[in-house]
Amino acid sequence: MLSAVKSFSAGESFSSREVPVLQGPSLSMLRIPATWPSAPSMHARSIERTTRARALEVKLLPRVPSVLRRFDASQFGLLAAYAYPKATRERLELCNDWHVWLFLFDDEADECAEVGQRPAYLQEYMEACMEVLRGGALRTRARPLERFTYDIRRRMERLASESWLSRFADDVESYLFQGTLEASRHWTAGTVPDFDAYLTQRAEDSGMYTCVDLVEFGQEGRELPENLLATPELRRMRELCTRVVALSNDLFSYEKEVLWSRNPNNLVHVLQVHQGLGLEASVAEAIQVVNADVECFRACEERLLQLGLLDDARVAFYVDGMKAWMRGNVCWSLVTGRYCSPTSPFPELRRP
């Protein structure tokens, strides 16, 4: 197994480099079945407006025109609408609030060197948010993200069981300390994790386990008991859904993360560094990894069907929710201003 190696030559600038359009591999090669849920909830626009107002109220979003334009162009409400198409209006709004929490924190940790390249500061920041998420009181001088966290926790308490809230908080903690903090250390040191280590790190760093938890939260009565969650096939499908979304995102966000922010935590970059592949070959290999995980997911679903577990409405809802996430993530990523760019190496994303 290759160990972490140094990435990016000192002084090397990617933001000004001309990026060629890929000629071979295409995002259309992602084999995520078109038959999986792909019709977004009708509440997309309304939850987007509500989440925006709440983020402004706690000053998580600064009233800076360029920042607000970027936020609006991202269409986060549309992602939530794709990911949880059957969620009730109130619960969908909370799902969108959590997505915005993840995206705005991710931007600080992945793009802002003052945060992402200061692991000690980042850890203290994370600990403060976790204290609030687990029911602690707000500090006198709480940061905006802590106040946003407090509001999310307070509203979730009315709608979810204590066991679900505890499990959700555990997954948030893993996301922060096993994923984001580990990624921060690589960015700080300028190192690239090897392939196997990266897959483990990325699954946590994506925050997707927390988003899969929200599939159960989307409708009342859909929470899964521990004995069902412990089913080997269901646990494996949860892992595969997380990887499919996380690694697909590495393709869509390659320009944003690697070429603009020089962040080494990206599957395409990992393959370039550790396997010595060019950009096109790395993209093709990354797509194959995602497609293999999709096929494994479908095989696990067939096994659940044979075992009769899909006869349980809660399990069927959970599986459909994971499918909606994988399919919806691609649908949203192709239109969001977060990844579309006139200089993207992917022709599907080359838009102003």
Buried (B, 14 or more C-beta within 10 A) or exposed (E): EBEBEEBBEEEEEEEEEEBEEBEEBBBEBBEBEEEBBBEBBEBBEBBBEBBBEBBBEBEBBEEEEEEBEEBEEBBBBBBBBBBBBBBBEEBBBBBBBBBBBBBBBBBBBBBEEEBBBBBEEBBEBBEBBBBBBBBBEBEEEBBBBBBBBBBBBEBBEEBBEEEBBEBBBBBBBBBBBBBBBBBBBBBBBBBBBBBEBBBBBBBBBBBBBBBBBBBBBBBEEBBBEEEBBEBEBBEBBBBBBBBBBBBBBBBBBBBBBBBBBBBBBBBBBBBBBBEEBEBBBBBBBBBEBBBBBBEBBBEBBEBBBEEEBBEBEBBBBBBBBBBBBBBBBBBBBBBBBBBBBEBBBBEBBBEE
